[in-house]
Amino acid sequence: MSIPPQVIALCASLSYACVLVTSRRGMRYSTPKTVTLISLVVHTVSTWIAVFLTGGIPRVDAVAVYVFIVAGMLQPIIRLCTYTGVQRVGASRSSPIRSTHPMFGVCVAITILGEDASWLVLAGVLSVVCGIVLITWRPASEVPLFRWWEFLFPFTASLLAGIVHPMRRYALSISHEPLFFAALVGVVSLICFLAYTPFGRESLVWDRRAMLPFLAAGTAETCGILLVITALGIGSVITVSPLVGISPLWVLLGTVIFLRDLEEIQPQTIVGALCVVAGTAAISLGA
């Protein structure tokens, strides 16, 4: 009996929530660039070992390979922006913004493909915007410490993820080899990140206190990517993407349990996260 894509997508959302919570713990002692490198190494090594243990490199269509190479080139940017957003604005605030990626897919379909927008889609977009306003809003007393542009990190990660998901779905419709393509994304991402690293301002910080949380984040991120690719191989983007997008609820729960000494959950953050999740679901259901 096959597992429904909805169940796989829900498991992926939980994996991504674990990524944000564990990386936030480790970045007390290190940097987003360090956790990005560790997560890419974990991803590449573990998936390629799995590929060779399950029969080696399969025969796939060249077009699908090219599409996943492009997706792999975007992946280190997505990860670095995600981890930087967690460090700058916190896991509980970064996660809802990072999870708005289904909204961008719908916007592309409306503006470029000429698809009609239902009232449910428009209501969902409004709900997402309201949620982001609630998440990013600060009292006047905190304004001197608040830099609004730091929310561009999770926003950029969300925008690129919204582009990558349809790409993956298209490539998997040509050649259904999710494990191999997950491994391909890993090695391409690692090569691109290593090429970028010498030119970045931020340094790598190898603090042993950060290693265990970073290894956990890398493992969870690898599981999340593999689960998303698997789900997209058997289900549509509209079905899979919004369920992956509910990770902010898991992040809020994880923040309350594991990050109480690092982050304070404000009431508007909870309401904002719920608005984002509800809006994301409405967009996908109405698309």
N, C-alpha and C positions, 0 to 999 in steps of 0.2 A: 504493500500500500504506500503510495507516494505521499510526501508531506506537502500540504497546501502552501503556496507561496506566501500567504498571509502569515502563517505561523513562522516561516523562515524570516520574514521581514520583521516580525515582532522580536525574534531572537537577535536580529541585527541591531535593532534599536537599543536593546539592553546592552549589547556589546559596546556600542558607541557611547552609551552613558558611562560604562565602566572606564572607557578611555579618558573621558573628561575628568572624572573624579580622581582616578589614580594619577594622571599626569599633573593635576593641580597639587596633589600632595608632594610629588617629586620636585616640582618647580619651586618649592621653598628653598632648595639647595642648588638648583641648576637652571638651565635655560631652555626655551622652546626649541632652539636649534639642536640641542643635545637629544631631547626626547624624540624629535623628528628623525634624526639619524638612527637612533636605537630602534625605533619602530620600523623603519625601512629595512634595517638589517634583519630583524626578527621576521618580518614579512617575507623577504626574499629567500632567506635560508630555509624557513619552515615550509614554504609553498613548493620550492624546487625539490626538496627532499620528498615531499608528498607526491609530486609529479613522477619522480623516478621510481618510487615505491609502488605506484599504481600503473606501471606499464610504459613509462617514458613519454617523450614528446609525441603528441598525436598529430595526425594529418589534419590541417585546418586551412580554410580559405585565406588567401593572401589579403583580401580586403579587410576581413575581420582582424587580422594581425595588425594591419596599418591603423585601424581605428583604435585598437587597444594600446598601441604604441603612443598615439596622441593622448589618449586618456592617461597613460602612465607618465607622460611628460607634465601633465597638469596635477597629478596626484601629490608630488612633494610640496607644491604651492598650497594645495588644499590643506595638507597636514600642518605645514608650518603656520599658516594663517589660523588654523583651528587652535593649535597649541598656544600661539601668541595671544589669541583672544582669551583663552582660559587664564593665562598669566596676567593679562592687563585688566580684564573686567570681571574675572571670576567664572567658575564653571556654571553656576546657576543662572547668570545673566548671558553668558556667551552661547550656551546650548540652545535656547529658544531661537536666537537669531540664526545660528548655524543650521537649524532644522527647517528653515523656510524655503529650502531648495525646490519643493514642488511648485511653489508660486512662480518661479522663473520659467519653468517648463510651460506652464499655462500661458504666461505672458508672451513667450516666443510663439506659441501656437496661434494666439489671437493676432499679434502684430505682423508676423511674417507669413504664417500659413493661412491666414484669413478665416480662422475658425470663429464661430459665434460664442459669445460669453453669456452664460445664463445668469439669472439673478443670484443663484447659489454661489457661482464663481465670484461675482462682484462682492457679495456679502463676505465671502471668505477672504478676499484681498483686504477689505476694510478691517476685518477682525485681526488679520496679521499685522497691519499697520498700527492699529490701536495697541496690540500686544507689544510691539517693538517700542512704541512711545512709553508705555508703562514700565517696561524693563529698563530703558535707558534714562528715565526721568530721575532727577535727584532733588532733594530739598535745597533751598537757597543756601543753607549753611554749609552744604557740601560742594557747592559749585566751584570754589577755588581748587579743589582737589580732583575735579572731574574733567576729563578730556574726551569730548564726544567722538573725536576721530578714531579712538581706539576701538570703537565698535565696528569700524571698517574691516578689521581683521576677520571676525566671524561672518560678517556680511559677504566679504570676498570669497571665503570658503564656501558659503552657501550658494553664491552665484555660480561658481565653477562646478560645484557638485550638481547643480541643476542642469548644467550643460552635459556633464559626464554621464549621468544616468541614462538619458536617451541614446547616447553613443554606445554604451554597453549593451543596451537592449537590442539595438540594431545589429551590432556585431554578433551577439549570441543567436540572433535569428538566422544568421548565415552559417555559423559553426558553433555548435553547443558543446563547448569544452570549458566550463567555468573554472575548474582547478588550474588548467594550463594558463588561461588568460589572467587569473589572479596572480600566478607566478610571473607572467610576462609583465604585468603592471608593476610588480615589486622590483624586478631588476632594472627596468627602464627608469622608474622613479628614483632608485638608489643612484644610478649613474648620473642622472640629471642633478640630483641634490649634491653629490660630490663635486660636480662641475661648478655648481653655484657657490659652495661653502667658502672657498678662499676669498671670494669677493664680498662676502657679507660682513657687516660691522660687528654683529654679535659673535662672541667666542663660544667654543665648546667648553663645558664645565663638567669635569668627571668627579663628582662628589659621590662617594659610596652610599650615602644616605638616600640618594635619588635613584640609584640603580634598580632596586627592587620595584618601586612604583613605576619606573620607566619601562622595565621589562614586562610588567603586567599590562601597561598601556599598549605596548607594542603587540603583545599577544592578543589583547582584546580588539585592537584595530585590525589585525590580520583576520581574526574571526569575523569581524563585522564586514570587511570588504568581501571575503569569500561568501558569506551568507547573502549579501546584497547581490553579488554577481549570480549566485545560484538562484535566488528568487526572481531576478530579472530574466533568467533563462527560461522560466516556466510561467511567469506572470507578467502582466503589463506594467508599465511605469506608473500609470494611474492607480493601480492596485498596490504596488510595492512601496513607492516613494512616500506616501503619507504615513504608512505604518512605521517606516524607518524614522519618520519625522516626529514620532511621539517621544523620542529619547529625553526631551526636557523634563518630562514627568519623572522618569527614572533618575535623572540628574538631581532634581530637587530633593527626591527621597534620599539619594546618596549623600547630598550635601548636608542634610539634616542629621544623618547618622554619622558620617565620617569626616565632615569638614566644618563642624561647628566652631572649631577654634580658628578657622581661616576665613570663613564667610558668614555673613549675617543675612538671613532671608527676610526681605521686606514684604509686607502684604501685597504691594503693587507688583512685585516680581512674580509672585504666585499667580495673581490674576492675569498678568501679562503672558506668562507661560501657557496658561489655559486658553487664552485668546489666540495665541499663535497656533497651538495644537488644533483647536476647534476650526480656525480659519483654514489651516492646511488641509484638514479633512474635508471641509466644505468645498474648497477649490477642486480637489481631486474627484469628489463625488459628482460635482456639477460639470466637470470638463467633458 
